[in-house]
Amino acid sequence: MTERRLVLAHLYPEHMNLYGDRGNVLALARRARWRGIGFTVQAVEVGDSWDPAAADLVFMGGGEDRQQTRIAADFLARGDRLVAALANGLPMLAVCGGYQLLGRYYRTAGGERLPGLGWFSAYTEPGAGRAVGDVVAETDLGIDPPTLVGFENHGGRTFLDGGDTRPLGRVLLGQGNNGRDRGRGR
Ligand SMILES: NC(=O)CC[C@H](N)C(=O)O
């Protein structure tokens, strides 16, 4: 029998780990173990060579503006290959700062514009004050109950603006993408 094995690429674990985003990787590793699936985590930091096509899953966490600014150019340079792999069906979970940089751009609280990969049609502008606290969103993912529960901590307000980009859920509690349209994630 061939051994089943998943390779997860964890992008920028050193910088993009604002509030224990690494826990997502630990949960996936544990779930794989329960199912007898081998699980390898490949950490990818600024300057590391990495071929997205060799990964089965990609994870990227969030970061403060300073950390996000540190990794932004490196992430953008990986854009063509990563977007090609995503278009080819590679699943990616991106939290907050990682998610923001998959849109067209993220503007820091200090006004710097960090270009994103443009994988989906969205942009992020700084808001008045940080959105911090618990979030509950209702999803169409077909899960029972249909609610996702999490924690948010972001200064940026993300707006989905076209194409088939749809939010992950409708916010029942908290701010979500921008505090206005009730969307959360993508
Ligand atoms: N939680 C985060 O990843 C924060 C992302 C970004 N620096 C913001 O404040 O909006």
The ligand as a Gaussian input file, in Angstrom:
#p B3LYP/6-31G(d) Opt

LIG

0 1
 N       -4.598000      40.121000      12.223000
 C       -3.894000      40.539000      11.219000
 O       -3.308000      39.768000      10.468000
 C       -3.781000      42.016000      11.012000
 C       -3.542000      42.367000       9.573000
 C       -3.279000      43.832000       9.330000
 N       -1.974000      44.205000       9.812000
 C       -4.368000      44.706000       9.903000
 O       -4.197000      45.268000      10.959000
 O       -5.426000      44.815000       9.318000

